[in-house]
């Protein structure tokens, strides 16, 4: 039985800043040490990011106390509770916004059709969980089945899509809503450690979702057919990408070795899937890759000998939004759907990377 991603919706906070602006603010507030300032300048200038969105309003209004950027030479360290309270406030709005968009954009799906909601996030918590908020605000049936995928990081959209695929295969009448919301900028750390500086230079806030079902829409709209998913774990890399909860937010470890680890494990992680479908790398038309950072995309392009065009959707999302953790790959897939298809069916190998270091991949067929 075939299962489809019918439409993808995205949303970002209103607040956004040019990467060059954030670079100078970080240099002036985080450290007085020339060496640290040079590192910050290099990381931000070579990130491949032009703009990022954030719920942090430190530069928007004087009416609210500033969270991080209070006085030059110092960076605030708000408590985990303070950060999570802001997460709950803003995340609820974004979860509902994306869910409403998914319904409004899909003329063949109504609120009554939604049978399952899978929400995804690793940047905060609240209960009742996000799907409850969607059910309540959209007026969905109280019998809608609700699930939450938490604390899995940048690859978490893949487990959510796999769950949706399984639900639809078990029940052909199921219509599943998947919504990812991440507010990464709430966890900015006042640290000069290289891992923390890298995290601060790439992470951003955003939300994205998809409608999944086994019913092929008759609407003339591009979509994806989900074929197969694959999970792999890079050996001896657990400490190179990880989340931990501290007293001043969540600490994200993103070591400088991550691009090299991904590069060295990439081919082996996707070969079982390609072999199962009797395909080679050359048979893949599109490579929607999670843009965890510019170096990751550069390594993948070199390792797989991809053309710039094949990574264009990933680089576009990185430039305009930065790394929004789990939501990012859905932004990339939405960007890919905008590109006119040369054929009726085209193959796409989507990939994302997260704590573990885990490599998630999904073989999709782009349908026009």
Helices and strands as residue ranges (DSSP letters): E 3-11, E 16-18, H 19-30, H 34-45, E 51-53, H 80-105, G 111-113, E 116-121, H 130-138, E 145-150, G 153-155, H 156-170, E 175-183, G 184-187, H 194-202, E 205-213, E 223-233, G 238-240, E 241-246, E 249-254, H 258-276, G 281-283, H 294-304, G 308-311, H 312-321, G 325-327, H 328-338, E 345-354, E 358-367
